[in-house]
């Protein structure tokens, strides 16, 4: 309600009574707040955050390659596998030799199919101590150079060792680590837990094969080094795959030992060679992670 004091006067709104104020407020439309509701944090409950994982493909320096082993008449592997067998990761049999009765010549167990191996290359040659007597569970000294052999009181010359071993000289021999691809044998499960690389319709596993002693002489020098220099591997180690088996070699002393035998099988395809190049440059990964194995 307004009161007019005459011409030229400004209207004045008198002070309303509490009852009048209440009536005016009741007539106003209700207003809805646009501010979001503030929910106080619950005590003791952490805020949610994302769980960030990397998927970086590790380099070869950050992994341990599983190994190929030849089973001898000594050592722990003979308790699990037939002597002369070639095994991978101490679990998967790649080749088993025949069991022949020496007295009658009767074959009691036929040999399995050979293993199929492609050598990708060799790590730098090292030198391993060779004791006269095998000691289970004892790791032999391994050094990187011939200078270190001499520094540890050893020699690579067998005749020198024979002359000086009474004075404490140690005997060392070359150790060649071959990096190989193993083709999955028909007897192994095709579930990608062991043979995780797929190429040309076949499955493969990457491994190290340590060659020393008679294996170094017969396989590293006698086959792969020779073939790489003057034979079928002149265009590179991965160009050819080999069949791998073992034989029991006798000596004049009456002793005998198992040695690996590898013979050329077939040339590898261009698709296989492209796969090897990608593998060695770190641009390809297996369909599953190989399980680690202890070094030989």
Phi, psi and omega in degrees: 000129178252153177242128182261123181266011177119181184296133178085348180280147179274135179298145181238133177265116182288162177292130181273154178283160177306323181294320179293319177301320180295322180292321179294314180298324181291332180280343181288144176291149180289141180253136180257131182287138178263000180281139179291151178289139180262116180258116181294143180295146177284134180294136175087358180254116182290154177291147180285134177227160178285149178259103188269125178238139174270154178231040181286132177287118183290152176280169181296337180288347183253010179233163175245114181287136174292161190241155170265136178231144170260130183275121179259177178283352174242165179096169185285334184294334181295341179280346181248331186228160177293133174306142184093352179285152171252123183234157181239130180061019181062018181226325188254122180279126177261327179205141175233127181285167177287156173254111185243130176291116184294330182283320186252342183079007180285133178277110181275334176214126180286154177290152174281174173296149180293162172278153179245123191229139169238124177276127177269336180159179181237141170287162178305138181297134175244184184224132185240140178292138179241102179284159178291327183238132178290132179238111181302134176081359180263125178273126180279150182294134177237131179233167188262339185222163176293330177297321178290327175304311181292323180297331179267014176075034182239177178212156174263352183269116184296321180295319177296320178298317180298323181286329190243003184293331177296334179271003176104008180291140178261152178254131176240157176219156181295149177229116180249122177263110177269130172270121189229156168252128182254127176281137181298123176286158182298336182279350182265144181296141178261067183238012176068009178277337180240309182257093191257356178260130180245127177202140179057030179076012180234163179247145184224160173229144179267137186208168170250139175236107181278123182245119179216166179059228180295330177292322177296315182292313186281326187255306181295303181284313188288336182241290192290315178295317181294314181293327179292326183276315188228005187237219189285354180253019183297336179269004177131147181304316186286356186287343184225142173254158188234151169270130184243132177212193179219158172224157176266112184263122178274157177236162181299333180291349184098346176279165176212159179209154177279134176231147178282148178232126177233131178233146180302137181251302182196159175287143175280150184284165177296324177298320178295317180294323175297320177297317180298316179299316179294321180296314184288338178268000175083016182259010177223143180236153177289163177287346174210163182274122178297144177284139180290155176227154178288151181289154180287000000 
